[in-house]
C-alpha cells in the first residue's frame, strides 16, 4: 500500500507532498513560478504557497498545471486524486473552536509526522498533558470558566495523544526542569502529571529527558521549539515556533541545521532517560 493512503484525510502532509511534486514538475519543464501563476491567472505568491503545502490545491488547478508542465495522463490522475484527498476534512477540525487557526496547520502535520522533536521551557507539551493540567491552563487563560469548552479541550488533547499511541511516531522531548517544578492545581494533580510522564517515557517510541537547572546557561534559552519529520523524509522538514499571537515555520536548510544542532546539544546536556525517570520519581517522594 502506498503510504499516502495511510495519511489522515485532509492531511497537510498530503498537500505538502503534492506541492513538492508540482514544484519538481515545474522545474523539470523549465517553467518559473511566474509562468505557472500567469497560466492559472493568480499571483506568484499563490504558487509559492501551493508548492509549500500551505494552501489547498484545487483538482482543476492541478490539471491546468500538469497541462503547462506536459505531464502524462497516469500521473495527472494520481495527482488529481491526491488533490481531492488533501482537501478532505481532517479529524482535528471538529475541535477547531478549541484552538487558534494558526495551530490547526501544526496539528495536521503532527498527526502524520514520523518523528516529533520538542524542547519545552515552561509547559508540559500538549501530547503529554493530563486532564487536570489542561483544566489548570484553561483557568489561567480564560475568565469565563466554560466547562463545555474545557471538556472539549481535554477531548482534543486526548485525541492527539491517542495518535501518539496508535501511530507511534518517534517522540523526543526535552523538558526544562522548570516544567516539572511549576506548580498547578493540587499536589495530587502534580503527582498525576509527573506519573503520566514517567509512564509515557517507558514507551519504545518515546525518549523523555529533563534539562536540570544545574547545567546553567544553554543555547536554547530564547524559547521552546518543535521540529517535525514527515513520512519517508530522512530528517526534520521544518521548525515550529509559537509566539503570543501565532506561529512561524522555518524551512531553510540553514535554520534546520541550526535547530537540529541546538536540539542535539540539549539532548547531550540533559539527564539520560533513565536518570530522568529517577529524577521525576524523586519529585513524587519516591512513589511509583
C-alpha positions as CSV (number, residue, x, y, z in Angstrom):
1,X,0.0,0.0,0.0
2,X,1.2,3.5,-0.9
3,X,2.0,5.3,2.4
4,X,0.0,8.3,1.0
5,X,-3.1,6.1,1.6
6,X,-2.2,5.8,5.3
7,X,-2.2,9.5,5.9
8,X,-5.1,11.3,7.6
9,X,-7.9,12.7,5.4
10,X,-7.2,16.4,4.8
11,X,-3.6,15.9,6.0
12,X,-1.4,18.9,5.3
13,X,1.3,16.3,4.6
14,X,-0.7,15.3,1.5
15,X,-0.7,19.0,0.4
16,X,3.0,19.3,1.2
17,X,3.9,16.2,-0.9
18,X,1.6,17.3,-3.7
19,X,3.1,20.8,-3.7
20,X,6.6,19.3,-3.7
21,X,5.8,17.1,-6.7
22,X,4.3,20.1,-8.6
23,X,7.4,22.1,-7.9
24,X,9.6,19.3,-9.3
25,X,7.5,19.0,-12.4
26,X,7.6,22.8,-12.9
27,X,11.3,22.9,-12.6
28,X,11.7,19.9,-14.9
29,X,9.6,21.6,-17.5
30,X,11.8,24.8,-17.3
31,X,8.9,26.9,-16.1
32,X,9.1,29.7,-13.4
33,X,6.6,30.4,-10.7
34,X,5.6,33.5,-12.7
35,X,4.8,31.2,-15.7
36,X,2.6,29.0,-13.5
37,X,0.9,32.0,-11.9
38,X,0.2,33.5,-15.3
39,X,-1.2,30.2,-16.7
40,X,-3.6,29.9,-13.7
41,X,-4.4,33.6,-13.5
42,X,-3.1,34.0,-10.0
43,X,-0.3,35.9,-8.4
44,X,3.2,34.3,-7.9
45,X,2.9,34.1,-4.0
46,X,-0.1,31.8,-4.5
47,X,2.0,29.4,-6.5
48,X,4.7,29.5,-3.8
49,X,2.1,28.7,-1.1
50,X,0.7,25.8,-3.2
51,X,4.2,24.3,-3.7
52,X,4.9,24.7,0.1
53,X,1.7,22.9,1.0
54,X,0.3,26.0,2.8
55,X,-2.7,26.4,0.6
56,X,-5.3,23.9,-0.5
57,X,-4.9,22.8,-4.2
58,X,-8.0,22.5,-6.3
59,X,-8.1,19.5,-8.6
60,X,-8.8,21.6,-11.6
61,X,-5.7,23.7,-11.0
62,X,-3.6,20.6,-10.7
63,X,-4.9,19.6,-14.2
64,X,-4.1,23.0,-15.6
65,X,-0.6,23.0,-14.2
66,X,0.0,19.5,-15.5
67,X,-1.0,20.7,-18.9
68,X,1.5,23.5,-18.7
69,X,4.3,21.1,-17.5
70,X,3.5,18.5,-20.1
71,X,2.6,15.7,-17.6
72,X,1.2,12.4,-18.9
73,X,-2.2,11.0,-18.1
74,X,-1.3,8.4,-15.5
75,X,0.5,10.9,-13.2
76,X,-2.2,13.5,-13.8
77,X,-4.8,11.1,-12.5
78,X,-2.7,10.3,-9.4
79,X,-2.0,14.0,-8.6
80,X,-5.7,14.9,-9.1
81,X,-6.7,12.2,-6.6
82,X,-4.1,13.5,-4.1
83,X,-5.5,17.0,-4.5
84,X,-9.0,15.7,-3.8
85,X,-7.9,13.7,-0.8
86,X,-5.8,16.6,0.6
87,X,-8.9,18.8,0.8
88,X,-11.0,16.4,2.8
89,X,-11.9,17.5,6.3
90,X,-9.2,16.4,8.8
91,X,-10.3,14.8,12.2
92,X,-8.8,17.8,14.1
93,X,-11.1,20.3,12.5
94,X,-14.0,19.2,14.7
95,X,-12.0,20.7,17.5
96,X,-11.3,24.0,15.6
97,X,-13.2,26.1,18.1
98,X,-10.8,25.0,20.9
99,X,-7.6,26.2,19.2
100,X,-6.4,29.2,17.3
101,X,-6.5,29.0,13.4
102,X,-2.7,29.0,13.1
103,X,-2.4,25.9,15.3
104,X,-4.6,23.8,13.1
105,X,-1.9,23.6,10.5
106,X,0.6,22.3,13.0
107,X,-1.8,19.7,14.4
108,X,-2.4,18.5,10.8
109,X,1.3,18.0,10.3
110,X,1.8,16.4,13.7
111,X,-1.0,13.9,13.0
112,X,1.1,12.2,10.4
113,X,4.6,13.1,11.4
114,X,7.1,10.2,11.6
115,X,9.2,12.0,14.2
116,X,8.5,14.8,16.6
117,X,11.3,16.6,18.5
118,X,10.3,19.2,21.0
119,X,12.0,21.4,23.7
120,X,9.8,23.0,26.3
121,X,11.0,25.6,28.8
122,X,7.7,26.2,30.7
123,X,4.8,24.0,29.6
124,X,4.2,20.2,29.6
125,X,3.8,19.5,25.8
126,X,0.2,19.1,24.7
127,X,0.9,15.5,23.7
128,X,1.9,14.7,27.3
129,X,-0.7,16.7,29.3
130,X,-3.2,15.1,31.7
131,X,-6.7,16.5,32.0
132,X,-6.0,18.2,35.3
133,X,-3.2,20.1,33.7
134,X,-5.4,21.2,30.8
135,X,-8.0,22.4,33.2
136,X,-5.4,24.5,35.1
137,X,-4.2,26.0,31.8
138,X,-7.7,26.9,30.8
139,X,-8.4,28.5,34.1
140,X,-5.3,30.8,33.6
141,X,-6.1,31.8,30.1
142,X,-9.9,32.1,30.3
143,X,-12.1,34.1,32.7
144,X,-15.5,32.5,31.9
145,X,-14.5,29.0,33.1
146,X,-16.8,27.5,30.5
147,X,-17.0,23.8,31.4
148,X,-18.1,22.7,27.9
149,X,-15.1,24.4,26.4
150,X,-12.8,22.8,29.0
151,X,-14.2,19.3,28.3
152,X,-13.7,19.8,24.6
153,X,-10.1,20.9,25.1
154,X,-9.4,17.8,27.1
155,X,-11.0,15.7,24.5
156,X,-8.8,17.3,21.8
157,X,-5.7,16.6,23.8
158,X,-6.7,13.0,24.3
159,X,-7.4,12.6,20.6
160,X,-3.9,13.9,19.8
161,X,-2.4,11.6,22.4
162,X,-4.2,8.6,21.1
163,X,-2.4,9.0,17.7
164,X,0.8,9.0,19.6
165,X,-0.1,5.5,20.9
166,X,-1.6,4.1,17.7
167,X,0.7,5.6,15.1
168,X,3.7,5.5,17.4
169,X,5.8,8.3,15.8
170,X,9.3,8.8,17.3
171,X,8.9,11.4,20.1
172,X,12.0,13.0,21.5
173,X,11.1,15.6,24.2
174,X,13.5,17.6,26.4
175,X,11.8,19.4,29.3
176,X,13.4,22.2,31.3
177,X,13.3,21.4,35.0
178,X,11.0,24.4,35.4
179,X,8.3,22.4,33.5
180,X,8.2,19.9,36.4
181,X,8.7,22.5,39.2
182,X,6.0,24.8,38.0
183,X,3.1,24.4,40.5
184,X,-0.5,23.9,39.3
185,X,-3.7,22.6,40.9
186,X,-3.3,20.4,43.9
187,X,-0.4,18.2,45.0
188,X,-2.3,15.2,43.7
189,X,-2.7,16.9,40.3
190,X,1.0,17.5,40.1
191,X,1.8,13.9,41.1
192,X,-0.7,12.7,38.4
193,X,1.1,14.7,35.7
194,X,4.6,13.5,36.7
195,X,3.5,9.9,37.0
196,X,2.0,10.1,33.5
197,X,5.3,11.5,32.2
198,X,7.1,8.6,33.7
199,X,4.7,6.0,32.2
200,X,4.8,7.6,28.7
201,X,8.7,7.7,28.9
202,X,8.7,3.9,29.1
203,X,7.2,3.5,25.6
204,X,9.5,2.3,22.9
205,X,8.8,5.3,20.6
206,X,9.3,7.9,23.3
207,X,12.5,9.5,24.7
208,X,11.9,11.9,27.5
209,X,14.8,13.9,29.1
210,X,14.9,16.7,31.7
211,X,17.3,19.5,31.4
212,X,18.2,20.3,35.0
213,X,18.9,23.8,36.4
214,X,22.4,22.6,37.2
215,X,23.5,22.8,33.6
216,X,23.4,26.5,33.8
217,X,23.3,28.6,30.6
218,X,22.5,26.9,27.3
219,X,21.9,27.6,23.7
220,X,18.1,27.3,23.7
221,X,17.3,29.8,26.4
222,X,15.4,32.1,24.0
223,X,12.4,29.7,24.0
224,X,10.8,26.4,23.1
225,X,10.6,24.9,19.6
226,X,9.5,21.8,17.9
227,X,10.7,20.0,14.8
228,X,8.7,17.6,12.7
229,X,9.8,15.0,10.2
230,X,7.3,14.0,7.7
231,X,6.7,10.4,6.4
232,X,9.6,9.0,4.3
233,X,11.7,12.0,4.9
234,X,15.3,11.4,6.4
235,X,15.4,14.5,8.6
236,X,13.2,17.2,10.1
237,X,11.3,19.2,7.5
238,X,10.6,22.3,9.5
239,X,11.0,24.1,12.8
240,X,7.8,25.3,14.5
241,X,8.0,28.3,16.8
242,X,5.0,29.7,18.7
243,X,4.6,33.3,19.8
244,X,1.9,35.1,21.6
245,X,-0.3,35.7,18.5
246,X,0.7,33.0,16.1
247,X,3.4,30.7,14.9
248,X,6.3,30.7,12.5
249,X,7.6,27.8,10.3
250,X,11.3,27.7,9.4
251,X,12.2,25.6,6.5
252,X,15.5,26.9,5.2
253,X,18.4,24.4,5.3
254,X,20.4,26.8,7.5
255,X,17.6,27.0,10.0
256,X,17.0,23.3,10.1
257,X,20.7,22.7,10.6
258,X,20.9,25.3,13.4
259,X,17.9,23.9,15.3
260,X,19.0,20.3,14.8
261,X,22.3,21.2,16.4
262,X,20.6,23.1,19.2
263,X,18.3,20.1,19.9
264,X,21.1,17.6,19.9
265,X,23.1,19.9,22.3
266,X,20.1,19.9,24.7
267,X,19.9,16.1,24.5
268,X,23.6,15.8,25.3
269,X,23.3,18.1,28.4
270,X,20.0,16.8,29.7
271,X,19.7,13.9,32.1
272,X,19.6,10.4,30.4
273,X,16.1,8.9,30.0
274,X,16.8,6.6,32.9
275,X,18.1,9.4,35.2
276,X,15.1,11.5,34.1
277,X,12.8,8.8,35.4
278,X,14.7,8.7,38.7
279,X,14.5,12.4,38.9
280,X,10.8,12.5,38.3
281,X,10.3,9.7,40.8
282,X,12.1,11.7,43.4
283,X,9.7,14.6,42.8
284,X,6.9,12.2,43.7
285,X,8.6,11.5,47.0
286,X,9.7,8.1,45.7
287,X,6.2,6.9,44.9
288,X,5.9,4.7,41.8
